[in-house]
Amino acid sequence: MHSDSDIESMDTVNSQESAISFDAIKGKQGIGDCYLVFIPFALLPKLPVMRYPDDCPPQEKAQRKLIKSHANGLRDYLVKESDSFMLPTLTASVVKDPDSDAEGLGMEFDSGKVTLLPGSKLVFNDGQHREVGARMAIAQEASLADKTLPVLLFPDYDLSVSQRMFFLIHAKQRSASTSLQVAYNTFEAESNFTNDLTTQTPILKAFTDREKTSLSGKNSNLFTLSLLRKLTIKMRNDSTTNHQQSLEFCSRIFKILTKVIPHWSEALKKTITAPEIRKYYVSTQSVTLQALAEIACELRDKHKPEELEALFAPLKDVEWEKSNPDWEGRVVHQSFEEGILVYKILSKKDNIIGMRVYLKVKMGLRITEDEYKLESLSQSDFFKSIPSHCLPEVHQLEISEFLEPTATTSEVPGVEEAPPSATPEVPGVVEEAPTTTLEVPGVVEEAPPDATPEVPGVEEAPPATTPEVPAVVEGKPPAIRRERKKPSSDGEPKSVKSKAKKSQSNPEELPPTPTTSTRKRKPKATSAEPENTETKTAVGATA
C-alpha cells in the first residue's frame, strides 16, 4: 500500500531527457488548439509532471492544492475495479522548460502525433488527483498496464491563460445531485441497499424522489433517495450485517410506521397529498425520520421482529401537526413573516436528540443518561412529566422533585399529615380517645381582648371560654366541637355543624359582638373579611 510519502516523492519530477510522443487527435476550441491523447498507465511513472509546493501562492499556479486522501481513494478504486473502472478526461497544459532557449510551446504536433519536447512538463488544470491515483495504482496492480488515461492537452501560452482554463472548468461545472448519485452508484454497498429498499417497501416506492435532494412545495414525494441512504446507515449501524436480514428489518420498520402514522397510510390511499403532509406535519421531516431510525437501531438487537409493531404502536397517539406546542423549540420554530405564521423546521444534532427523547418517552422506552442530561436543560413541562420507568435507573428516584403531589389535601404548616383513618396531630395538642374532647395543655390564661392567639390550623374561641380543639379538616375552616353527640357522616357533631352552617349562611343573625372586639378597626376590603366572619361564627357558637 502507498502512503503519503509515495505522493510526496512525486513532488519533484525531473524533466525528461528525451522527447515523448503520443498518438493524438487535434481539435480546436475558443481558447486555441487542443490535442486528445491516450497515455498508457505503464507510461505514467515516466511522465514529466509539474508539482507545486504546498506553500506556493495561488497567483503563481493554475491548480488547487493536492488532497492526498482523495488521491488515495482514487488509487483504491482503480485497484479494486481494475476491470470495470471509468475515469473522465483530464485537462493539462504543456509548460515549456523556463531554462530552455528553444522557440515554440514545449510541444509539437505532426502526422497524428504529439511530441513533448525535452524539458517540458505537464500541469494538470483538472484531474491531478486522478493522475496521482493512477500513478500509484499501476505500482499495485499490474493488470492496469495496458489501460489508458485520456488527457486533453493545451499548449501553455501564458500562466493567465492556464488560470482562466481552471476557472472555466470548475466554475461552470454542476455536479449531479446526491440522490442521483445514489441512484447510479452501483459500486457502493449502501447505495445498492437503499435502492433495493425503495423497491421493496410500498411507502418508499410510491413517494421517493430519486433525483432531488430537497422537495419543493408541489413535489409529489415525501422522501429523497439521499435522505433514505442516511437513514439506512443509521438503522443498520453495522456494515457486516447480512444484506437480506438488514433489508427485511428496514422494510419492516417503514411498513410499521405506515400503520402507526395515520397520514402515511392515507397518502397510500390517496386521501391526502404529499404536499399537504409536508406542509402541515413533521412526520416526514429529516429530523423526525433520523430520530425514528436511531430508535429502530436501538430496538433491533433487543427485541424480536414480531415485537416491533407493539413497541411502535403508541406513536398512533402522537400529534404530528406542526402546530403541536410540544414541537416548539424542539423541532419547530414559529414566527410571523408579513403577518403569516411560518413554521421553521430545526434539524441540528440536538434537535434530533430532542425528537428521539420525545418519541422514546411516548413509546414507553427508557432514555439514556446523555439524553436525560440534554432534556433536563430545558426544564420543560414535558421533562417534568416523564414517567419514572422511562428515566435512567440512577434518576428514577429523582422524578418526585418534578411531579406535582398526588394527594388531594393541601399541607398545613406545623401539622403532620396523619393516616387517612386517623385524626391529624396538632403540635402542642395531646389527642385522647376518639370519644373524648381534646384538651390543650397549659391553656388557662385569657387571650388579650384585641388579639386572637394563633395556633397553626386552629382558631381560638373567645377569651372567656377555654377552647376545645376540633379535628382539623384539610381545605376547610375547623369546626368547634362543644359536646359529645352522634357524629354525622363527615365526622363533625350535628349540633356544631348545623350552628356553623347557619352562622355562615345568615351572618346578619349573629349575636352582638362584645365591646372589646376589634370592630373599631377598619377592616380590609379583601382578605380580612373571611377571617372576621369565621371569628363571629365561633363567638355565636359559644354563646
Secondary structure, 3 states (H helix, E strand, C coil): CCCHHHHHCCCCCCCCCCCEEEEEEEEEECCEEEEEEEEEHHHHHHCCECCCCCCCCHHHCCCCCCCHHHHHHHHHHHHHCCCCCCCCCEEEEEECCCCCCCCCCCEEEECCEEEECCCCEEEEEECHHHHHHHHHHHHHCHHHCCCEEEEEEEECCCHHHHHHHHHHHHHCCCCCCHHHHHHHCCCCHHHHHHHHHHHHCHHHHHCEECCCCCCCCCCCCCEEHHHHHHHHHHHHCCCCCCHHHHHHHHHHHHHHHHHHCHHHHHHHCCCCCHHHHHHHECCCCHHHHHHHHHHHHHHHCCCCHHHHHHHHHHHHHCCCECCCHHHECCCEEEEEECCEEEEEECCCHHHHHHHHHHHHHHCCCCCCHHHHHHHHCCCCHHHHCCCHHHCCHHHHHHHHHCCCCCCCCCCCCCCECCCCCCCCECCCCECCCCCCCCECCCCCCCCCCCCCCEECCEECCCCCCCCCCCCCCCCCCCCCCCCCCCECCCCCEHHHHHHHHHHHHCHHHCCCCCCCCCCCCCCCCCCHHHHHHHHHHHHHHHC
